[in-house]
Amino acid sequence: MHWVYVIKSRKDGKLYIGSTSAVEQRLQYHNSGKVRSTKSRRPFEIVFKEEHADITSARKRENFLKSGQGRKWLKEVI
Protein backbone atom coordinates (compact mmCIF):
# COMPACT_ATOMS: atom_id res chain seq x y z
CA MET A 1 0.00 0.00 0.00
CA HIS A 2 1.05 3.55 -0.69
CA TRP A 3 0.00 6.74 1.01
CA VAL A 4 -0.39 10.37 0.08
CA TYR A 5 0.23 12.53 3.12
CA VAL A 6 0.08 16.17 4.09
CA ILE A 7 2.14 17.47 6.97
CA LYS A 8 1.86 20.89 8.55
CA SER A 9 4.73 22.83 10.03
CA ARG A 10 4.15 23.82 13.64
CA LYS A 11 6.67 26.61 13.08
CA ASP A 12 5.08 28.49 10.17
CA GLY A 13 1.83 26.62 9.44
CA LYS A 14 2.79 25.75 5.86
CA LEU A 15 1.87 22.41 4.28
CA TYR A 16 4.05 19.80 2.61
CA ILE A 17 2.49 17.18 0.34
CA GLY A 18 4.18 13.87 -0.42
CA SER A 19 3.72 10.15 -0.97
CA THR A 20 5.32 7.13 0.64
CA SER A 21 4.77 3.52 1.64
CA ALA A 22 5.39 4.27 5.36
CA VAL A 23 3.80 7.48 6.63
CA GLU A 24 5.01 7.41 10.25
CA GLN A 25 8.59 6.70 9.21
CA ARG A 26 8.44 9.48 6.65
CA LEU A 27 7.20 11.91 9.30
CA GLN A 28 10.15 10.99 11.50
CA TYR A 29 12.45 11.58 8.52
CA HIS A 30 11.00 15.08 8.03
CA ASN A 31 11.19 15.88 11.74
CA SER A 32 14.79 14.71 12.02
CA GLY A 33 15.89 17.29 9.42
CA LYS A 34 16.90 14.82 6.72
CA VAL A 35 14.66 16.38 4.05
CA ARG A 36 16.31 19.49 2.63
CA SER A 37 13.06 21.21 1.61
CA THR A 38 11.50 20.91 5.08
CA LYS A 39 14.55 21.05 7.33
CA SER A 40 14.09 24.69 8.39
CA ARG A 41 10.34 24.32 9.05
CA ARG A 42 10.41 21.58 11.70
CA PRO A 43 8.53 20.20 13.63
CA PHE A 44 5.68 18.73 11.60
CA GLU A 45 2.42 16.95 12.28
CA ILE A 46 0.31 14.82 9.93
CA VAL A 47 -2.92 16.61 9.03
CA PHE A 48 -4.12 14.35 6.19
CA LYS A 49 -3.32 10.91 4.79
CA GLU A 50 -4.95 8.80 2.13
CA GLU A 51 -4.28 5.16 1.24
CA HIS A 52 -3.80 4.00 -2.36
CA ALA A 53 -3.44 0.54 -3.86
CA ASP A 54 -0.33 1.35 -5.89
CA ILE A 55 2.36 3.97 -6.34
CA THR A 56 0.93 5.20 -9.64
CA SER A 57 -2.41 6.23 -8.17
CA ALA A 58 -0.69 7.72 -5.12
CA ARG A 59 1.57 9.87 -7.31
CA LYS A 60 -1.39 11.04 -9.42
CA ARG A 61 -3.24 12.07 -6.28
CA GLU A 62 -0.12 13.78 -4.90
CA ASN A 63 0.21 15.80 -8.12
CA PHE A 64 -3.46 16.78 -7.94
CA LEU A 65 -3.11 17.95 -4.33
CA LYS A 66 -0.14 20.09 -5.36
CA SER A 67 -2.26 21.82 -8.03
CA GLY A 68 -4.37 24.91 -7.41
CA GLN A 69 -7.62 22.94 -7.28
CA GLY A 70 -6.05 20.34 -5.02
CA ARG A 71 -4.76 22.94 -2.55
CA LYS A 72 -8.18 24.57 -2.51
CA TRP A 73 -9.79 21.19 -1.77
CA LEU A 74 -7.26 20.54 1.02
CA LYS A 75 -8.05 23.86 2.71
CA GLU A 76 -11.72 22.86 2.80
CA VAL A 77 -10.98 19.39 4.19
CA ILE A 78 -8.31 20.22 6.75
C-alpha positions, 0 to 999 in steps of 0.5 A, a space after each residue: 500500500 502507498 499513502 499520500 500525506 500532508 504534513 503541517 509545520 508547527 513553526 510556520 503553518 505551511 503544508 508539505 504534500 508527499 507520498 510514501 509507503 510508510 507514513 510514520 517513518 516518513 514523518 520521523 524523517 521530516 522531523 529529524 531534518 533529513 529532508 532538505 526542503 523541510 529542514 528549516 520548518 520543523 517540527 511537523 504533524 500529519 494533518 491528512 493521509 490517504 491510502 492507495 493501492 499502488 504507487 501510480 495512483 498515489 503519485 497522481 493524487 499527490 500531483 493533484 493535491 499540489 495543483 491549485 484545485 487540489 490545494 483549494 480542496 485541502 483547505 476545505 478538508 483540513 
